[in-house]
Amino acid sequence: MIKKFLDLGIQPLANRYLTKKDILKKTQELFYHLEVGFNTRTKLVSILNKIPSKIIFDDKYPYRSSMSQTMKISFKKLAKDIVNIYNPHMILEIGSNDGALIRNFSKKKAICIEPCKNLAKITKRMGYKTYSNFWDIQLAKKIKSKNIDLIYSANTLSHINDISSVFSSIVHVLTDDGILIMEEPSFLECLKKVAYDQFYNEHIHVFSLSSIINLVKKFNLEVFNIEKLNTHGGSLRYHIKRVSNNKFEIDNKVKIQLEQELMNGIDKYSTYIKFKNKVINSKKKLKQIFLRLKKKNKKIIGYGATAKSTTVLNFCNIKNETLEYFLDTTPGKIGKYMPGTHISIKGYNRSLLNEADYAFLGAWNLKEEIFKKERRYIKNGGKFITHVPVPKII
Ligand code: TMP
């Protein structure tokens, strides 16, 4: 049974940045009602109103994995670990994006799956076998390679509505002793940080270890190891094998994480109601901060025009009268406008940052990298505003 616990209001599609032409022509944006529910049987947390994938993942999808040093370093280290621990014959990546991970592997030993044509083009050009399709059983049947012994996926499986079809398609192509490694934002972290901006139309599910265990069981798969990651505001990397594969034992970290999730009430509906109340409080506090600063005529901008920011700004009704513009380094976002709020996005430029008294940290998940880069701004009195874990000025 799915029980609704959170209503984040009417929201635009999170990664659908608008062009100047869209603004001038007053192009109608697509909005949806962002509500979140909890499955009492599987413990899976999912959004309730889903936008068809074909509308979201088209040939203009702007998100690029290689845009942050944090992600690049994380992928490089992972590629080394994969070779050291599993030494795969053939790796298949579901949601290969711009090749941030796969570039660390030989072209003969890797297959990319990437439905967004603009991104698939990048790995094709790099020389990797790339299928520009959605991950499903039709595609799994098309793949002829019989030695896929490692499947990797980061921040992709949570974007797929039919999660059972995801795992049945994986089981179809994976060798008997093959390994699935998937990493996704952790619901426990989301709960602790009151990071309600993990919810937007693309993040259909926010997984926990508890829910993954329940979901993969049906396919005779089990989680035998996990790693905690700093990426995307706190993620879990799950190492999954067939139950029949006795090569690996179940690591104690799995037991510990499961205990922590249960201790934090991840299996109880009352936890979700408490979370909802914290989200409502967070909205109130963030609005108060902006209001107070605006009354003092402070110049506020945004730093990192993330998809997550779209949830926050539209939920809190913060528009361009309050937040003058965003700064971002992603080429596909520069010169465009934030969905729903129409706040403009300018290419990152230190002097534009220096003009601001306060910068709202849209990319709070990359805080360390950003704070290191902006030492000068901070030293000269520049301040950041964050809403995670509680709204405050830092
Ligand atoms: P993400 O949270 O979805 O990874 O997106 C991070 C966004 O922040 C991405 O659009 C790039 C942007 N960004 C900057 O503009 N400057 C930076 O220094 C960093 C680290 C990220």
Residues whose N, C-alpha, C, O or C-beta is under 5 A from the ligand:
A	BS01	TMP	M67 S68 G304 A305 T306 L327 D328 T329 T330 A363 N365 L366 E369 I370
